[in-house]
Amino acid sequence: MNIIPSYLILMLVFHPVLTETKRSSYVMYQHKNVNQNGNYAFLTLQNISTLQLCATNCHFDSKCNAFTFQADSSTCQFVQNGSFPYSQLKSVFASQPQLCHDMSSSTPSGVYSIVLAPPHIVEVYCDMDTLGGGWTVIQNRYDGSVDFYKTWEEYKAGFGNARYEYWLGNENIHLFSSLFGECELGVEIADVNGLMFFATYDRFLLAGESDDYRLTVLDDYVGDMYHNKFQYHQYVQFSTKDRENDHNCSQTMHGGWWYSLFSTCGGINLNGRYDPQSSTYDVMHWEELTVSSPFYTPLSASKMMIRPKS
């Protein structure tokens, strides 16, 4: 078992007979220790990818007062006895970058745990290569492995896996936006032939749930696309299949998005049905991507990312 750094609380590990209780997301190992230290329980959480997330889970478990983390197996194990709860969460993050744009320019692109507002920790993909790096990826699609035809609550919380296809979550995107006031938006897409297109917008804001995550994308569009289609989604509230703020566009376009109130539902559908071989209106598309493209130009990949304005 790997030992965590010295600034974390360490405890002796005993080896009695264990009983195993399986839960939906983890396996709990319990036993009664006969020595004078009293009763202990070991709680093992699987698929915990970072030390920070392990520490956070322990911090919010009132019985956890020590833990170990094994990076190679993504396993976090608590030692619990119900006294002296672990309370050193801040020390785990003391020397850690809090957001993608805080990281060194030499940091490679990849998945990192960021702190939006302590102790709110989220796993994101940090793009450290595009236009100087420091981008927090909020949407990534490239193979259709994740269904983006989700409910309001799913879009609010986020879904998928930051290592692959995912949506960061409207509440997380709003929190990021509200922390910095104004952000840049970067959009990278690919057509069915793999030809890449990129655009940046100088001002990105996302309102909170009380305003149904209304979108503001303004100023200084610079891009390869034939038309700046985000203009049709300006000041529009978010819609999903179970919470429409438009003309039933979420169901028509088979996704969750800031669909325009115009009859065509707007010019972009980056969260639509994944089918690069189809040019129907409900697929992931960008209208009139080039002069010669089909009106509903199907896409094979899409990535949206934000960073604070420098």
VENBEL-V162578 format. One record per backbone hydrogen bond with DSSP energy under -0.5 kcal/mol. NH is the residue of the N-H (numbers start at 1). CO is the residue of the C=O. If there is no record, write none. Layout:
# VENBEL-V162578
NH,CO + NH,CO
This chain:
# VENBEL-V162578
8,5 + 14,12 + 19,30 + 21,28 + 22,20 + 23,26 + 27,44 + 28,21 + 29,42 + 30,19 + 30,28 + 31,40 + 33,31 + 38,35 + 40,31 + 41,80 + 42,29 + 43,41 + 43,78 + 44,27 + 44,42 + 45,43 + 45,76 + 46,25 + 46,44 + 48,74 + 49,47 + 54,50 + 55,51 + 56,52 + 57,53 + 58,54 + 59,55 + 60,56 + 61,58 + 62,60 + 64,61 + 65,79 + 66,79 + 67,9 + 68,77 + 70,75 + 71,69 + 73,70 + 74,70 + 75,70 + 76,45 + 77,68 + 78,43 + 79,66 + 80,41 + 81,63 + 82,63 + 86,64 + 91,88 + 92,88 + 92,89 + 93,89 + 93,90 + 94,90 + 96,93 + 102,99 + 103,99 + 103,100 + 107,104 + 110,126 + 112,124 + 114,112 + 114,122 + 115,98 + 116,114 + 116,120 + 117,120 + 120,117 + 121,119 + 122,114 + 124,112 + 124,122 + 125,137 + 126,110 + 126,124 + 127,125 + 127,135 + 128,126 + 132,129 + 133,130 + 135,127 + 136,306 + 137,125 + 137,135 + 138,304 + 139,304 + 140,166 + 141,302 + 148,146 + 150,148 + 155,151 + 156,152 + 157,153 + 158,154 + 159,167 + 161,165 + 164,161 + 166,140 + 167,159 + 168,138 + 170,155 + 171,156 + 172,156 + 173,169 + 174,170 + 175,171 + 176,172 + 177,173 + 178,174 + 179,175 + 180,176 + 181,177 + 182,180 + 183,204 + 184,307 + 185,201 + 186,305 + 187,199 + 188,303 + 189,197 + 190,301 + 191,195 + 192,298 + 194,191 + 197,189 + 199,187 + 200,222 + 201,185 + 202,219 + 203,218 + 204,183 + 205,216 + 207,214 + 211,208 + 212,209 + 213,208 + 215,236 + 216,205 + 218,203 + 222,200 + 224,198 + 226,289 + 227,288 + 229,227 + 231,228 + 232,229 + 233,230 + 234,231 + 235,215 + 236,233 + 238,212 + 239,257 + 240,243 + 241,150 + 243,240 + 248,246 + 252,248 + 253,249 + 254,250 + 255,250 + 257,239 + 259,257 + 260,265 + 265,262 + 267,229 + 269,285 + 272,269 + 273,253 + 273,282 + 275,273 + 278,275 + 283,280 + 284,273 + 285,269 + 286,297 + 287,267 + 288,294 + 288,295 + 289,286 + 293,290 + 297,286 + 297,295 + 298,296 + 299,284 + 300,190 + 301,190 + 302,141 + 303,188 + 304,139 + 305,186 + 306,136 + 307,184 + 309,182
